[in-house]
Amino acid sequence: MTDVYVSLEEAAAAVQDGATLALGGMTLYRRPVRYVAALLKRQRPPRDLNLLSFTGGIESDLLVGAGCVSRVRSAYFGLEAFGLAPMFTQQAQGDAIDVMEETETSIVMGIRAQVAGVGFMPSRAWLGTDLPDLRPDVKTVRDPYRDEELVAFPAITCDVAVIHGLAGDRHGNVMINNNLGIDMELVYLADIVIATVERVVDELERSTDGVIIPQPGCDMVVEAPGGAAPTSCYPLYPVNGEEILRYTEACNAGRFQEYLKQFTQS
């Protein structure tokens, strides 16, 4: 086994106060929930995090509710058919966290700029909208070839990205399913890439249902069976709707801390 394999506790120690933490997966699918639990189980959970997520789900809401997050960058934050993300909604409405207005395009362009090693990535997106008024850090530039105005989306940096995969092999290669989100982009973006996987195998099977992240794409790999639950990890298990409803009901009844205690003890 390669030394890329570490314990969940060791991987959780990689996130420092004030870090930009990106969480992979999409909405309620293949989210690194068990990794978030490990962060919250630390003797001193991280604080003042900048949370970067293409879409935020229950794992992100737990971090927000626990007081670990000071800023959110996401194109969507919610629980799909199960309604709003209760702790994010509460803190955003109370101005307890900073919410950076993002769209799918602005996040992707910011990532592309960073990966390309440039300060911004130009696009026609947001032209003619009010979005630039909400993001004074987003400037416009003139295309030197076509002499047209373009939006210059600034590069996005990331300290730690965490994704969840179906399996990892003894070489440190990781397989994820085809519901990619921006997981592949996060591998190139983050300074440290951590993958939790359902199981460790000798060799990964090539499959049309999966995409392999070759080593050295992931700096740390952790075996974490059921690591995405209660979100789904196709084709291994579906969304646990009952558990997500239990979470929303606890939050709406003012019992988030009670749920959090149970979550970190499970």
N, C-alpha and C positions, 0 to 999 in steps of 0.2 A: 504494500500500500504506500502511495506517495504521502509525503508529509504535509500535503495540502489539507488532509483530513484533520479536523480539530473537534473539540467538544463544543456543545452549544454555548456553554458558559464562556469559553474562550472567544468564540466568535462574537458574542454579545459585548464583550469588553472592548471591541474595536470602535464602538460609537462613543465619542467624547462629547462633553457639553459644548453647545454652540455649533455642532457639526451639521452639515447638510446630509440628510439621510433620505435615500430614495428607496421606495418599496415597490417591487415588481408585481406582475399579475394585472388583472383587470377586474374592476368592480368586485364581484363576489366569486372570482375564479382565480385559483392558484395564488392566493395571497400568503405571504410568509408570517402566518399568525403565530406559530410556535416560537419563531424568533422574537416577535414583539413581546410575547410572554416572558421570554428570557431577559429581555431588556428591563421589563417591569419587575422581575424577580431580583434584580441586582440590589445589593445592599443600599446603593444610592443610584437610582435610575437616572439616565441622562436628562439634562435640562436644556432649555433654550434651543431646541432643535429647529432647523429649517427643514420642513417635511416636503419632499419633492415626490409627486406621484401623478402619473398620467390620469388616473382616476383613484380617488380615495375611497376605501371601504371600511369594514368593521375594524380591521387591524389598525388603520390610521385613526379611527374614532377613539379607540382605546388609548392610544398615545396622547391624543388631544385631551381627553377626559382626565387622564392621569397627571396633567400639568407638565408634560415633557416637551410640548411644542410651542414655539413662539411665533412661527410663520409657516403658512401653508401655500404651496404652489401646486395647483392641480386644476385640470380642466373640468372635473366633476368630483363631487364629494357626497356620497350617499349610499343607500342600501338597496338600490333598484326597486323591486316590487315591494320591499319591506319598508319603504318610506325614507324619510330624511335620516341623515346621520345625526343622532340626537345630541351628542356632546359637542360636535363641531358646530351645529346650528346654534346651540346655546352660547358657546364662547364667541362665535363670530358676531352674533347679534348683540352681545354684551361688550364688543370691542376688546375682548380678553386676548385675542390673537390677531396677528396681522395676516390678512388674506390678499395675496398678490393676484390680481386679475390675470388669468391665463386662458388660452384656448388650446386646442390640440395643435394648431399650427405654431403658436408662439413657443410652446414647450419643445416641439420637434426642431424648430429652427434654432432655438437656443442651444439644444444638444448638438445639432450639426455644426454650429459655429465652434463650440468647444472642442469637438472631436477633430475638426479641421485645423485647429490651432489659430483661429482668427477671432477678432473681437465681436463680430456680429455676422448675421446671415440675412441677406436682403430678401424681401418677399412683397407681393402685392396685397397680402392679407392685411386686414384692419384698415385699409384705405377707405375713406368715406364713412367710417364708423366713429363712435364716441370712445372706443376703447383706448386710444392714445391719451385721452384726457385723464384716464384712470391710472395710466402708467407713464409718468413723466420721464422715466428712465429709458423708454423706448423712443428713439429718434427716427428721423427720416433722412434719406440720402438721395443724391441724384445719380442715376445710372449713367456712367460716362460714355456708354456706347449708344444708348437709345434716348438719352436726355429725358428720362421720365422719373417721377418721384417714386421711391420705394420705401417701405418700412424696414428699419434696421433692427432686427431682434437681437438683443445682447446675448453673448455666450452665457451658458448656465454651467456652473461648476458643481461637483458632487464629491463629497468625502467618502461616503460608504453607500453602496447599493446592495440590496438584499433581494434575491429572487428565490422562488421555490420550484424545484424540478421533480420529475418522475423518478429519476435514478442517476447515480453517479458510478463511474467505474473505477478500478484500482489505479488508473492513471490520472484521475482527477477530471476527466471529461464528464459533462453534465447534459442530460437530456431533459428538455421541456416539451410541452405539447404545442400544438399549432396555434393556440390562442395566445399569441406572443405579446400583445400590448407593445411596450417599448423595451422589453427585457433585453433584447439583443443590443439596442442602443446604449442601455445602462452599462452593459459589459465594457463598452469602449469608453464611456464617460467617466465612471467613478474611479477614484484613486484606489479604493479597496472594494472588491466584489466578493460577496458571500453568497453561497448557494446552500440552501437546505434541501435535502432530497429524501424521497420516500424510502429508498433502499439503496444499498451498495451492491454492485454486481461485478463479476470479473470483466465482462465485456458488454458494452451497450449494443442492443439490437438495432440495426437500421430499420426505420419504419417511416411510412408516409404520414403517420400520425404524430411524429416527433421531430424536433430540431436539436441537433447536438451543438453545445457550446464547447469547443475544444480547449483543452488545457494549453496555454496558461490563462484562459479567460477568467477563471474564478480563482481568487487568491486563497479562499477558505471554502471547504465543503464540509457540511455537517449532515450526518444521517439523522433524520427526524421524521419517523413514520407518522402519518396523519398530520404533518406539519402545516397543512393549509386549512384544516377544519376550524370552524364550521363552513368556510368557503369550500368550493369544489376543487377536485384535482382529477379532471378527466384523463383517462377512463377509469380511475381507481375508485373514486367516491363522489357523490353529488353534493350539492349545497344542503346543509342541515338547516332548513327553514325554521324548524321548531326552536333551535338554539338561538338563531338570530332574532326571532320574535321574543324569546325570553330576555335577550339583551335589551331590545328596544323598550319592552314593558318595564324592565327594571330602571332604565334611565328616565323614562317618562314619569315614573313614580318617585323619582328622587333617590333611587337606591343604586346609583352607579358604583359608589365605593364598596357596597356589599357585593355587587357582581364582580368588581375588580379583584376583591379578596379571593373569591371562589375561583376566578379565572387564573390567578397566579399560583393557586395551590393545587390546581388539577394537573 
